[in-house]
């Protein structure tokens, strides 16, 4: 049962983990919501193949590359989860409520749920499960971060730049933590991990995620620089500069006030650069 994995979420992390598991010999079912799948997964819905590449920098010099063949790529969460020993949630925190709502009717005894990153999602899942009235014997594991620094160059093509060296975890309830880490520490997605660090609680796991501190202030303070930068693949995804430039004529991305208004959805273009 544990060799069968359900990956819930078809973005950067979901496709990377799906390929990593599949290349290591696991049966992988990849799920995304019907309204997102045509764009996030595109041809992967038919080919069921994902190419894993990239430098994969890590302290153990571990690397796994190749074209992975998945057992299932679906928009039916029930099919993805049925009989899967490992369930991996890879969606952003804002999508947790809907994902958990869809998951709960299909959870099975013995399943081990991993939330990457947790962002207090384990608390939400347990609360929603209690309120649903379902009694199911599962382990809910919280991770402070995804195990990678990775990006999709396009659906089905993953560029894995970094494998994380340390992973902070706990379970809810915490008494499940020993069983949890024994079951999951050897999973192929942790090939680059040198140390597993147990937090005191899942709340500690949530606060261990540095993203809110690192990314939010920097993004807010540099929004104009990111809008006008031509440094592709760093501040602006490759190919986006030209589309941004074309979309934002006639302002030509030169007016900070217009940039901020545009982000807020309040910008009005009058048709000439002098009018902006």
C-alpha positions as CSV (number, residue, x, y, z in Angstrom):
1,X,0.0,0.0,0.0
2,X,2.8,2.4,0.9
3,X,4.3,2.0,-2.6
4,X,1.2,3.7,-4.0
5,X,1.2,7.5,-3.7
6,X,-1.5,10.1,-4.4
7,X,-0.1,13.5,-5.2
8,X,-2.8,16.2,-4.7
9,X,-1.9,19.3,-6.6
10,X,-0.4,19.6,-10.1
11,X,1.9,22.6,-9.7
12,X,5.6,22.9,-9.3
13,X,5.9,20.8,-6.2
14,X,3.2,18.3,-7.3
15,X,4.8,17.5,-10.6
16,X,8.3,17.3,-9.2
17,X,7.3,14.9,-6.4
18,X,5.2,12.9,-8.9
19,X,8.3,12.4,-11.2
20,X,10.6,11.8,-8.2
21,X,8.4,9.0,-6.8
22,X,7.7,7.4,-10.2
23,X,11.4,7.3,-11.2
24,X,12.1,5.5,-7.9
25,X,9.6,2.8,-8.8
26,X,6.4,4.0,-7.0
27,X,2.9,3.8,-8.4
28,X,2.0,7.5,-8.7
29,X,-1.5,9.0,-9.1
30,X,-1.4,12.8,-9.8
31,X,-4.6,14.9,-9.1
32,X,-5.5,18.4,-9.9
33,X,-8.8,20.2,-9.8
34,X,-10.8,20.1,-13.1
35,X,-10.7,23.8,-13.7
36,X,-6.9,24.0,-13.3
37,X,-5.8,20.7,-14.9
38,X,-6.0,21.7,-18.5
39,X,-3.5,24.5,-17.9
40,X,-1.4,23.1,-15.0
41,X,-1.1,19.6,-16.5
42,X,-1.9,20.1,-20.2
43,X,-0.6,17.2,-22.2
44,X,0.4,15.3,-19.1
45,X,-3.3,14.4,-18.7
46,X,-2.9,12.2,-21.8
47,X,0.8,11.3,-21.9
48,X,1.1,10.6,-18.1
49,X,4.8,11.6,-18.5
50,X,6.9,14.1,-16.6
51,X,10.6,14.9,-17.4
52,X,12.7,15.6,-14.3
53,X,15.9,17.6,-14.9
54,X,18.0,20.3,-13.3
55,X,21.2,20.5,-11.2
56,X,19.5,19.4,-7.9
57,X,22.1,20.9,-5.7
58,X,22.3,19.3,-2.2
59,X,24.9,18.3,0.4
60,X,24.7,14.6,-0.5
61,X,25.3,15.1,-4.2
62,X,22.1,13.1,-4.8
63,X,20.5,13.4,-8.2
64,X,17.6,11.7,-10.0
65,X,16.7,12.6,-13.6
66,X,14.7,11.0,-16.4
67,X,11.2,10.8,-17.9
68,X,8.8,9.5,-15.4
69,X,5.7,7.5,-16.3
70,X,2.8,8.0,-13.9
71,X,0.2,5.3,-13.2
72,X,-2.7,7.9,-13.2
73,X,-3.2,11.6,-14.0
74,X,-6.7,12.5,-13.1
75,X,-9.2,15.2,-12.0
76,X,-11.1,12.6,-9.9
77,X,-9.7,12.8,-6.3
78,X,-11.4,9.6,-5.3
79,X,-9.7,7.6,-7.9
80,X,-6.3,9.2,-7.0
81,X,-6.7,8.4,-3.3
82,X,-8.2,4.9,-3.4
83,X,-5.7,2.4,-2.0
84,X,-2.9,5.0,-1.8
85,X,-0.7,4.5,1.3
86,X,0.9,7.9,1.0
87,X,-1.2,11.0,0.4
88,X,0.8,14.2,-0.4
89,X,-0.8,17.6,-0.4
90,X,1.1,20.1,-2.4
91,X,-1.3,23.0,-2.9
92,X,-0.8,26.6,-1.4
93,X,-2.4,27.3,2.0
94,X,-5.2,29.2,0.4
95,X,-6.3,26.0,-1.3
96,X,-6.2,23.9,1.8
97,X,-9.9,24.3,2.8
98,X,-11.2,23.1,-0.6
99,X,-8.6,20.3,-0.9
100,X,-9.3,19.0,2.6
101,X,-13.1,19.1,2.0
102,X,-12.6,17.0,-1.2
103,X,-10.1,14.7,0.5
104,X,-12.1,13.8,3.7
105,X,-14.8,11.6,2.1
106,X,-12.0,9.5,0.5
107,X,-9.6,9.1,3.4
108,X,-8.9,5.4,4.3
109,X,-7.6,3.7,7.4
110,X,-3.8,3.5,7.4
111,X,-3.1,6.4,5.0
112,X,-0.2,8.7,5.8
113,X,-1.0,12.3,4.9
114,X,2.0,14.7,4.2
115,X,1.3,18.4,3.8
116,X,4.0,20.4,1.9
117,X,4.3,23.0,3.4
118,X,2.0,22.6,6.3
119,X,1.3,26.3,7.1
120,X,-0.9,25.1,9.9
121,X,-2.9,23.0,7.4
122,X,-2.6,19.9,9.7
123,X,-4.7,21.8,12.3
124,X,-7.3,22.7,9.7
125,X,-7.5,19.1,8.4
126,X,-8.0,17.6,11.8
127,X,-10.6,20.2,12.7
128,X,-12.5,19.6,9.4
129,X,-12.3,15.9,9.8
130,X,-13.7,16.1,13.4
131,X,-16.6,18.4,12.2
132,X,-17.3,16.0,9.3
133,X,-18.1,13.2,11.8
134,X,-15.8,10.7,10.0
135,X,-13.7,8.4,12.1
136,X,-10.7,7.3,10.1
137,X,-7.4,6.0,11.4
138,X,-4.8,8.2,9.5
139,X,-1.5,9.9,10.3
140,X,-1.3,13.6,9.5
141,X,2.2,14.8,9.0
142,X,3.3,18.5,8.8
143,X,6.4,19.7,6.9
144,X,7.8,23.2,7.2
145,X,8.8,23.4,3.6
146,X,8.6,21.5,0.3
147,X,11.7,19.3,-0.2
148,X,12.8,21.2,-3.3
149,X,13.5,24.5,-5.0
150,X,11.9,23.7,-8.3
151,X,10.1,25.2,-11.2
152,X,8.1,24.0,-14.2
153,X,9.6,25.1,-17.5
154,X,6.3,23.9,-19.0
155,X,3.7,21.3,-18.0
156,X,5.4,17.9,-17.8
157,X,8.9,19.5,-17.7
158,X,10.4,20.0,-14.3
159,X,13.7,21.9,-13.6
160,X,14.8,20.9,-10.1
161,X,17.5,23.3,-8.9
162,X,17.8,22.4,-5.2
163,X,17.0,19.5,-2.9
164,X,16.6,20.8,0.7
165,X,19.1,19.7,3.2
166,X,16.9,19.8,6.3
167,X,13.3,19.1,6.9
168,X,11.3,20.1,10.0
169,X,8.3,18.0,10.9
170,X,5.7,16.9,13.4
171,X,2.4,15.2,13.4
172,X,-1.1,16.0,14.8
173,X,-1.4,14.5,17.3
174,X,2.4,14.5,18.1
175,X,2.2,11.0,19.5
176,X,2.2,9.8,15.9
177,X,5.5,11.4,15.0
178,X,7.7,8.3,15.6
179,X,5.6,6.1,13.4
180,X,5.4,8.9,10.8
181,X,9.1,9.5,10.4
182,X,9.9,5.8,10.4
183,X,7.5,5.4,7.5
184,X,8.4,8.4,5.4
185,X,12.1,9.3,6.0
186,X,13.2,6.9,3.3
187,X,10.8,8.2,0.6
188,X,12.6,9.2,-2.6
189,X,11.5,12.8,-2.4
190,X,13.9,13.1,0.6
191,X,17.0,11.9,-1.4
192,X,18.9,15.1,-0.7
193,X,17.9,15.5,3.0
194,X,20.7,15.2,5.5
195,X,18.7,15.8,8.7
196,X,15.1,15.5,9.8
197,X,14.3,17.8,12.7
198,X,11.3,17.2,14.9
199,X,9.5,20.3,16.1
200,X,7.7,20.4,19.4
201,X,4.3,20.7,17.8
202,X,2.8,21.4,14.3
203,X,2.5,25.0,15.4
204,X,6.3,25.1,15.6
205,X,6.4,23.5,12.1
206,X,4.2,26.3,10.8
207,X,6.4,29.0,12.3
208,X,9.5,27.4,10.9
209,X,8.5,28.2,7.4
210,X,10.6,31.3,6.5
211,X,8.6,32.2,3.4
212,X,6.4,34.8,5.1
213,X,9.4,36.6,6.5
214,X,11.7,36.2,3.5
215,X,9.4,36.7,0.6
216,X,6.6,39.1,1.6
217,X,8.6,42.1,2.7
218,X,11.0,41.8,-0.2
219,X,8.2,41.4,-2.7
220,X,6.3,44.4,-1.4
221,X,9.3,46.7,-1.3
222,X,10.5,45.7,-4.8
223,X,7.3,45.3,-6.7
224,X,8.2,48.1,-9.1
225,X,11.7,46.7,-9.7
226,X,10.2,43.3,-10.5
227,X,7.7,44.8,-12.9
228,X,10.4,46.7,-14.9
229,X,13.3,44.2,-14.7
230,X,14.5,42.6,-17.8
231,X,16.4,40.0,-15.8
232,X,14.5,36.9,-17.0
233,X,14.3,33.8,-14.9
234,X,15.2,35.7,-11.8
235,X,12.6,38.5,-11.2
236,X,10.4,37.8,-14.2
237,X,9.7,34.3,-15.6
238,X,11.3,33.6,-18.9
239,X,9.4,35.1,-21.8
240,X,7.1,37.2,-19.5
241,X,9.0,40.5,-20.1
242,X,7.8,40.8,-23.7
243,X,4.2,40.0,-22.7
244,X,4.3,42.4,-19.8
245,X,5.7,45.1,-22.0
246,X,3.0,44.6,-24.7
247,X,0.2,44.4,-22.2
248,X,1.2,47.5,-20.4
249,X,1.5,49.9,-23.4
250,X,1.3,52.8,-23.6
251,X,2.7,53.3,-20.1
252,X,5.7,51.1,-21.1
253,X,6.1,50.0,-17.4
254,X,7.6,53.4,-16.7
255,X,5.1,54.8,-14.2
256,X,5.3,53.4,-10.7
257,X,1.8,54.8,-9.8
258,X,0.3,53.0,-12.8
259,X,2.1,49.8,-11.9
260,X,0.7,49.8,-8.4
261,X,-2.8,50.7,-9.6
262,X,-2.6,47.9,-12.1
263,X,-1.7,45.4,-9.5
264,X,-4.6,46.6,-7.4
265,X,-7.0,46.4,-10.4
266,X,-7.7,50.1,-10.3
267,X,-5.6,51.3,-13.2
268,X,-7.4,53.0,-16.1
269,X,-5.7,53.4,-19.4
270,X,-6.8,56.3,-21.5
271,X,-4.9,55.5,-24.7
272,X,-1.9,57.8,-24.7
273,X,1.3,57.8,-22.7
274,X,0.7,61.5,-21.8
275,X,-2.6,60.6,-20.2
276,X,-1.3,57.9,-17.8
